[in-house]
Amino acid sequence: MVRNLKKLIEQVAKDKNLPEWLVEKALKNSIVLAIKKDRKIKNNLEVELTEDGIKVYQVRKGEKFPLDIVPEEIDRIAAYAAKEEFLRELERADEERRYLEFIELEGEIVIGIVRRVLENGDLVVDLGKVMAVLPKREQIPKESYKPGDRIRALLLKVIRKRGTYEIILSRTHPNFLRKLLEAEIPEIKEGEVEVLNIAREPGERAKVLVKAKDPRIDPVGLVVGLRGSKIAPITQELSGERIDIIKYTDNIEELVKKSLAPAPVVDIRIDLSQKRVEVAVPKEKLSSAIGKRGVNVKLANRITGWYIDVMSEEDFKKLSQLS
């Protein structure tokens, strides 16, 4: 019987283009289901295919106990399982294989077609072999979708959920922008320019900290391109998200100034112990430095790793006098 099952496993694996371990797992599951159904057993069972035959164990609290069942009955139930339950288990195994293939694509960009828009705003996306979900929270706020739309997204993670798999996509994650930069900017893909950090307010603004491998090269110019030609397609993909490219420097004062561009910084005070920076800008440029809803300064905080307190020149001087 076991020899026949082994041959069955080999043949099915070949016919279905599945790994033998996955087919064997499906067969064992089908035998377990058939025995539990036949004997009305609720406890967990485990099946082993050995040279001596099929062994069945009950599992309780991590311990295995041989099931009180004669070999002939096991063979009879196994033969039934191989015919009836096995096909259903194979379908599950085939689905598992397809999802496991996508685990290798975690952190990469995938392309799919929107198939459904759920009531909560989540999207069901067809990736060809499997379906994925682009949750509402992972969508750029200003975007809207309908069935049939083509969509690019980061494959954020593959998770096991209620006995099956679920692929989660994202268009808001910083790594989505990172992968777009790698795809569109040859100098980043080839390692001439390194992306050190990314801070995003999806759909509104992003700041990208870069460093050239050769210190004589301007990494900002390489990434942005002539008149913004290289960065423009990425901004378009992100629904107009403005992308500030910042050249890395270990000079904190210079880094903070670059991170708040285009607002001009006229004075600065650094508190190393608190990792805090107080910045003075012209009064008429204060709103530009802070940004709409505080986005610009919030992103500057995140990209530099420092807390930046932006104020007008007048307030900066008053605070200096109080110190």
WOCOR-V565648 format. One record per residue. N is the residue number from 0. SS is DSSP state (H for helix, E for strand, - for the rest). PSI is psi in whole degrees, -180 to 180 (* if undefined). Layout:
N/SS/PSI ; N/SS/PSI
This chain:
0/-/-47 ; 1/H/-40 ; 2/H/-41 ; 3/H/-40 ; 4/H/-38 ; 5/H/-42 ; 6/H/-38 ; 7/H/-44 ; 8/H/-47 ; 9/H/-44 ; 10/H/-45 ; 11/H/-41 ; 12/H/-41 ; 13/H/-46 ; 14/H/-40 ; 15/H/-3 ; 16/-/46 ; 17/-/150 ; 18/-/144 ; 19/H/-35 ; 20/H/-34 ; 21/H/-38 ; 22/H/-42 ; 23/H/-41 ; 24/H/-43 ; 25/H/-40 ; 26/H/-44 ; 27/H/-42 ; 28/H/-40 ; 29/H/-37 ; 30/H/-44 ; 31/H/-48 ; 32/H/-41 ; 33/H/-42 ; 34/H/-44 ; 35/H/-38 ; 36/H/-43 ; 37/H/-41 ; 38/H/1 ; 39/-/50 ; 40/-/134 ; 41/-/-23 ; 42/-/159 ; 43/E/141 ; 44/E/155 ; 45/E/135 ; 46/E/137 ; 47/E/136 ; 48/E/106 ; 49/E/172 ; 50/-/-26 ; 51/-/-7 ; 52/E/-167 ; 53/E/124 ; 54/E/134 ; 55/E/133 ; 56/E/145 ; 57/E/140 ; 58/E/120 ; 59/E/123 ; 60/-/41 ; 61/-/-5 ; 62/E/145 ; 63/E/134 ; 64/E/131 ; 65/E/136 ; 66/-/135 ; 67/-/86 ; 68/-/132 ; 69/-/149 ; 70/H/-38 ; 71/H/-38 ; 72/H/-38 ; 73/H/-44 ; 74/H/-41 ; 75/H/-46 ; 76/H/-39 ; 77/H/-40 ; 78/H/-41 ; 79/H/-44 ; 80/H/-40 ; 81/H/-27 ; 82/H/-43 ; 83/-/-59 ; 84/H/-26 ; 85/H/-40 ; 86/H/-42 ; 87/H/-40 ; 88/H/-34 ; 89/H/-39 ; 90/H/-43 ; 91/H/-40 ; 92/H/-41 ; 93/H/-40 ; 94/H/-42 ; 95/H/-42 ; 96/H/-43 ; 97/H/-41 ; 98/H/-37 ; 99/H/-32 ; 100/H/-35 ; 101/H/-15 ; 102/H/-35 ; 103/-/-17 ; 104/-/5 ; 105/-/132 ; 106/-/2 ; 107/-/163 ; 108/E/134 ; 109/E/160 ; 110/E/134 ; 111/E/-179 ; 112/E/130 ; 113/E/124 ; 114/E/-36 ; 115/E/147 ; 116/E/113 ; 117/-/164 ; 118/-/-33 ; 119/-/3 ; 120/-/-10 ; 121/-/149 ; 122/E/137 ; 123/E/120 ; 124/E/128 ; 125/E/116 ; 126/-/12 ; 127/-/-71 ; 128/-/-27 ; 129/-/167 ; 130/E/147 ; 131/E/169 ; 132/E/130 ; 133/E/96 ; 134/-/155 ; 135/H/-40 ; 136/H/-19 ; 137/H/9 ; 138/-/146 ; 139/-/124 ; 140/-/-40 ; 141/-/-5 ; 142/-/152 ; 143/-/152 ; 144/-/160 ; 145/-/159 ; 146/-/135 ; 147/-/-16 ; 148/-/139 ; 149/E/140 ; 150/E/141 ; 151/E/139 ; 152/E/163 ; 153/E/132 ; 154/E/99 ; 155/E/-51 ; 156/E/157 ; 157/E/120 ; 158/E/148 ; 159/E/128 ; 160/E/119 ; 161/-/49 ; 162/-/-1 ; 163/E/-171 ; 164/E/152 ; 165/E/130 ; 166/E/125 ; 167/E/129 ; 168/E/163 ; 169/E/140 ; 170/-/0 ; 171/-/-16 ; 172/-/141 ; 173/H/-32 ; 174/H/-19 ; 175/H/-45 ; 176/H/-41 ; 177/H/-46 ; 178/H/-34 ; 179/H/-41 ; 180/H/-43 ; 181/H/-36 ; 182/H/-35 ; 183/H/-24 ; 184/-/104 ; 185/H/-37 ; 186/H/-30 ; 187/H/-45 ; 188/H/-38 ; 189/-/-4 ; 190/-/5 ; 191/-/-32 ; 192/E/131 ; 193/E/134 ; 194/E/113 ; 195/E/-35 ; 196/E/152 ; 197/E/134 ; 198/E/131 ; 199/E/145 ; 200/E/93 ; 201/-/129 ; 202/-/-14 ; 203/-/-65 ; 204/E/152 ; 205/E/151 ; 206/E/133 ; 207/E/123 ; 208/E/123 ; 209/E/159 ; 210/E/133 ; 211/E/142 ; 212/-/-40 ; 213/-/114 ; 214/-/-16 ; 215/-/-11 ; 216/-/142 ; 217/-/106 ; 218/H/-30 ; 219/H/-46 ; 220/H/-39 ; 221/H/-40 ; 222/H/-44 ; 223/H/-41 ; 224/-/169 ; 225/H/120 ; 226/H/34 ; 227/H/18 ; 228/H/-32 ; 229/H/-36 ; 230/H/-22 ; 231/H/-45 ; 232/H/-32 ; 233/H/-44 ; 234/H/-41 ; 235/H/-43 ; 236/H/-32 ; 237/-/26 ; 238/-/45 ; 239/-/9 ; 240/-/120 ; 241/E/132 ; 242/E/114 ; 243/E/122 ; 244/E/125 ; 245/E/129 ; 246/E/130 ; 247/-/142 ; 248/-/147 ; 249/-/2 ; 250/-/109 ; 251/H/-42 ; 252/H/-47 ; 253/H/-39 ; 254/H/-43 ; 255/H/-43 ; 256/H/-45 ; 257/H/-36 ; 258/H/-23 ; 259/-/-2 ; 260/-/145 ; 261/-/3 ; 262/-/133 ; 263/-/133 ; 264/E/122 ; 265/E/-19 ; 266/E/155 ; 267/E/144 ; 268/E/126 ; 269/E/130 ; 270/E/97 ; 271/-/-39 ; 272/-/-34 ; 273/-/-4 ; 274/-/51 ; 275/E/142 ; 276/E/129 ; 277/E/129 ; 278/E/136 ; 279/E/132 ; 280/E/157 ; 281/-/144 ; 282/H/-41 ; 283/H/-11 ; 284/H/4 ; 285/H/-46 ; 286/H/-34 ; 287/H/-41 ; 288/H/-42 ; 289/H/-40 ; 290/-/162 ; 291/H/127 ; 292/H/27 ; 293/H/15 ; 294/H/-44 ; 295/H/-48 ; 296/H/-33 ; 297/H/-43 ; 298/H/-36 ; 299/H/-40 ; 300/H/-48 ; 301/H/-37 ; 302/H/-31 ; 303/H/-26 ; 304/-/10 ; 305/-/151 ; 306/E/120 ; 307/E/120 ; 308/E/108 ; 309/E/134 ; 310/E/168 ; 311/E/163 ; 312/H/-41 ; 313/H/-48 ; 314/H/-35 ; 315/H/-44 ; 316/H/-41 ; 317/H/-42 ; 318/H/-35 ; 319/H/-38 ; 320/H/-30 ; 321/H/-21 ; 322/-/*
